[in-house]
Amino acid sequence: MRNLDKYKGVLPAFYACYDKEGRVSAEGVQELTKYFIKKGVKGVYVNGSSGECIYQSVEDKKLILEQVMKSAQGRLTVIAHVACNNTSDSMELARHAESLGVDAIAAIPPIYFRLPEHAIARYWNDISEAAPNTDFVIYNIPQLAGVALTQRLFAEMKKNPRVIGVKNSSMPVQDIQMFCAQAGEDYVIFNGPDEQFISGRVIGAEGAIGGTYGAMPELFLKMDAYVKAGELGKAREIQYAVNEIIYKMCSAVGNMYGVIKAVLKINENLELGGVRKPLPALTDADTVIVEEAAGMIRAAKDKYLL
């Protein structure tokens, strides 16, 4: 049996941090890392969807991960998403991540071309082989990647001894149950969709990675504590409040991650910049939504964090 405790808990997805010129901000990355340490989360998931990975260069991703590791200094579990839309760049990022000492690497399948399952398995295994001393997490997000992790493909990937789990961001909660049943006790299944945090935890997910956690980590930590204590009514009440906040943040003209960064500026005094084109920037009209979302988070903390 492997020791997987370091992956069991709340792991916010790390946001891309930019300066005023839209370049990666090393200072912003360091401050966001320190913020997560202060909040007491289990770890962070770096350079994934919330990190705008599709719009980052290889060098951008290296810089971000370097600054996270520099600031974390072993105080966070770090999972580095290393997938690019070609194997060579992905392997380069995997080698780089291992050289920095991350806990695990992760990857979505290649997007655009609909590859057969054996090609997806080869892609993931090639990436894993580039970091032979590092755990590997499969990232299943079919609504964006265009291809889903099947039971057959998961069975094939389980032959790789470095594979330790699945970050499951498909919408059906049943998928988590199916992966848990197939995986057994020697793997970790991470809940992905934030709006079903407690549902995923109750049905078997032992870890959770999400893009809105960073805006309100205390609320997700409290839900997690209630789930562990079997107080599901209290957990559900917070989940409903969190979902209303998420719906509000998704209602802007600009991208939701732009809203979250603006909320963190108001509530936590973090300067993380905007979002990278072609993601839409916030408009003047979005200011009201940002302020409302920030206020909803503060109100929820006052109500539920006793």
N, C-alpha and C positions, 0 to 999 in steps of 0.2 A: 504493500500500500504506500502511495505517495503522500507526503505532507502537503496538503492543499489548503491549509487554514488561511494562508496569506491572501487567498483569492475570495474568501467567504466574507462578504460584507458589501458595503456601499462604496462603489468606485465611480466617481463622476468622470464623464468624458471631458477631456481638457479642451479649452477654447483656443482658437488661433488668436494671437496677440500681435497687434500692429502699431507702428508709430504713425505720425501724422502724414507721412508720405506713403503709407500702405505697405511698408516693409515689415518683416518680422521684428518685433521688439523684444530683445533679450531681457530688458528690464521688466517688461510686462509679463513675460513667461515666468521670471523669477518671483514676481509678486503674486501671481496667481498660484504658483506652487506653494508658497508660504501660506497663502490664504487657506488652501486645502489642508495643509498640515494643522493649522490653527483650528479648523473646524472639526478635526478628528475623524475624517473619513479613512477608510481602509487603504485606498490607493487611488490611482488615476489611470485613465485610458487615453493615451496620447496619440495625436495625429490620425484620429478616426473621422467619422462624419462631422462631429461637432468641431473638430479641428480643421474643417474645410479641406480635407486631404486631397480631394480631387483637383483643387486649385493651387496646391503647394508644389514647389519644385523639390527635387531630391535634396538639394542643399538647404532649403527652408526647413524640411523635416528633420534633417540632421541637427541644425542649429537649435530648433525647438527642443528636441529630445536632450541635447547636451545641456541646455539651460535647466530643464526639469531635473535631470539627474544631479546637476551641480547644486541645486537648491534643496532637493529632497534629502540627500545624504542618508539614504537608508530608512527614512522615516515614513515612506509610502511604498506600497506595492506599485510597481510601474509596469503596465502593459503597453507596449509600443506597437501601434498598427503600422505595418511596413508595406502594405500592398500598393503597387503601382500597376498600370495597365500593361506591363511587360515583365517578364521574369527576371531579366538582368538587373533592372533598377530595384526591384523588390528584394533580390538577393543581396544587393549592395547595402540596402537599408537594414536588412536582417543582420548582416555581419557587423555593421556599425552599431546597431542596438546591443548586440551581444558584447561588443568591445566596451560598452559603457556600463554593462552589468545590470541590464533590465531583468525583471523577473520573468517576463514572457513577451513573445511577439505574437501578433495576430494578423489576419489577412481576410479580406473579402475575396470572392472569386473574381477573375477578370471580367470586365463589363464590355458591353457592346456586342461582340461576336458571341453567339450562343454555343459555347464549347461543350463537347460531350463530357460526361462525368469522369472518364479516365484522364482527360486532359486537365480538368480542374484539379484532380487528385495529384497529378504530376506537378502542376504549378505550385500547389501548397507544399508538397514534399520537397521540391527544389528549394523553396524559400526556407523551409525548416532545416534542410541539410546545410544551408549557409550559416546557420546558427546552431551547431550540433550540441551545444551545452545549455540551450535555453528552451523553456517550455513553449508550446505553440497552442494558440487558441483560434479555432475556426470562427469566423464572423459570418453569421447567417442573416442577411437582410434582403430578402428576395424582392421586396417592393421597390428597391433602388438598384440592386445589382442585376436584376432581371433573371436570376437563376436561384433556385432554392436548394438548401442542403437536404438531401433525401436520406432515408434510413440506410439505403444501400451505399451511398457515398460516405456517410458517417462510419459505417462498418469498415469500409476500405481505409479511411483515415485513421481509425483506431489501431491499425497495424503499425502506425508510426508511434514509437514509444514516447516521443516528445509531445504528442497531442494530449492536452490535459483537460480540454473542455470546449464548450461552444458558447459564444456570445449570441444568444438568440433574439433577434429583433423582428422576427415575423410576428404578425398580429395575433394569430390564434394561440391562446394560452395552452391549448392541447399540444402544440408542438413541443413545449417545454416538458410536458409530461412524457411524451414519446421519446425525447432525447434522454431524459432522466432514466426511463425504464431500460433503454438500450445501453446507456453508459455504465450504469452500476455505480458503486461507491468510489471508484478510483478516478472519477472525473468531476468537474464542476460545470454546471449549466448556469449561465448568467441570464437573468431577465433583462431584456432590452427595452421594450416599450414602457416609457415612464408612467403612462396612464393606467397601466395594469401592474404596477409594482407589487402590491400585496397579493394579487392573484397569482403572479409568477412565483412569488416566494412560497405561498401556501401550497402550490401544486408541485413544488420540488426544487425550484431554483435556489441555490445556496449563496450565489453572488448576484450582484446587480450593477449594470453599467448603463448610464443614461445621460442624455444631452441637456436635460433641464436641472439635474441635480445641483450643478454648480451655482445656480441662482438662489437655491434654498436648501443647502445640504442638511441643515438641522432638521427640516421636516421629513426628509427621507430617512435620516438616522433614527428619528423618533418612530416612524412607521416600522422600520426594521426591528427596533427594540420591542414594539408592541407585538409584532408577528412572533418573535422569539418567545415572548412571554405568554402567547396564546390569547392576547387581548385583541381579538380581531375587530370588535365593534369600534374600539378607539382607533385602531389602524385605519379602518374604513372611513371614519369621519375625516381623518387627515387626508386620505387619498382623494376624497371628494373635493376638499378644499384645494389641494394641489392641482387637481385636474382643471378646476375653474381658473386657476392662475395660468396653467398651460394654454387653455383655450384663449385667454386674454392675450398672452404673448404671441399666439399664432394669428391674431386678428389684425396685425399691422400690415401696412403696404410693404414695408421693408421686411427683410429676412428675420426669422425668429432669433437667430443668434446675434443679430444686431440689437434686437430688443433686450436680450439677456445681458449683453455687455453694457448697454445703457442703464439697465436696472442695477447692475453691480457697481456702476459709477455712483449712482444715487445712494444705494444702501450700504456699500462697502468701501467706497472711495477708491475703486480699482480703475486704472486707466488701461483699457484693453483695445481701444480703437474700434473700427467698424468691421465690416465684412469685405471680402475680396470679390471684385467683379468676376463673373457675371451675377453673383448674388446681389439682390437689390438692396441698396442702402436705405436707411430710415428716411422718411419724409418729415417735413415740419408737422404734418397732421398726426404723425405717429407719436409725437411728444406726449400727448394725452394718454395714449395707451401705455407707454413706458411708465409714466407717473402712476397710473392706476395699478399696473402690475406690481410695481415696487411697493405701493401702499398695501396691496393685498398680501404680499409676502410678509411685510412687517406685522400686519394684523393677525395673520395665521400664526406667526411665531409667538405673538403675545397671548394668543388663545390656547395654543397646544403645547407650548414648551414650558411645562411647570417645573 
